[in-house]
Amino acid sequence: MEDQGGGGGTKQMNNAYVDTSKAEKAVWLMKCPPLVSRCLCAPPSDPSRLVAKVVVSIDPLNSNDDDSPTKFTMELAGAEVGHIPKCYVMDMFKDFIPMYVFSYTPQGKISVEGKILNRFDMRPHNQNLELYGKLYRERTNKYTVKSRQIQVIDNDSGAHMRPMPGMISFSTSGPPEKKKTPAKATDTKRTRRDRGEMEEIVFKLFERQSNWSLRNLIQETDQPEQFLKDILKDLCVYNNKGTNQGTYELKPEYRKFGD
């Protein structure tokens, strides 16, 4: 910063003149809740109406040498506040780094508005704690409640609503299900033989042994399961009980034919 004159009250900084005529003016730095800040900054309907007032409480019985702090209270105008708590305590502090207040004009001019003398932290007064707590709960509930939205889906085929491969599926609690054996890749590649040819193969297999399970027949013939079942339905009987339970054997008329 470079001084450009003896008593003009103007200094140059970064090739711009700064007005320092108010550099020694005492100002207050106040930290207030957002709701109070909005109330103070809102343009009043009547410019002559009082927005807020600061009440200074001094005990006349205390001597000048007493170090007891002076009490400050701010009261917001009722007409401008509505349901916002009106009374606030201003705790004053002096132990902070010296600071100045600067301002900019629309033309880009920089001015020093004053030197910060006291710093104040604002908090609700005891008589407004209940109202302030209610206001705080309402604000918390407002931001915790999720607003639901209804969205119209253009693509109504439902393809995007199907679970994609790799997505985690959640199952309800219950007894663990038995792990299913994955189907072999060859099941989808089996091709049907001619019906007459397959019947001859079945007869030859039953010449080897009289009872076959469906699984073993599929392995021997390498044919689709449903196609093989249709042939066995015509040529064989299924044993539901007895020593050969769960197996197929030729019908009596075909056993005679084979003999």
Buried (B, 14 or more C-beta within 10 A) or exposed (E): EEEEEEEEEBBEEEEEBBBBEBBEEEBBBBEBBEBBEEBEEEEEEEEEEEBBEEEEEEEEEEEEEEEEEEBBBBBBBEEBBEEBBBBBBBEBEEEEEEEBBEEEEEEEEBBBEBBBEBBBEBBBBEEBEEBBEEBEEEEEEEEEEEEEEEEEEEEEEEEEEEEEEEEEEEEEEEEEEEEEEEEEEEEEEBEEBEEEEBBEBBBEBBEEEEBBEBEBBBEBBEBBEEBBBEBBEEBBBBBEEEEBEEBBBBEEEBEEEEE
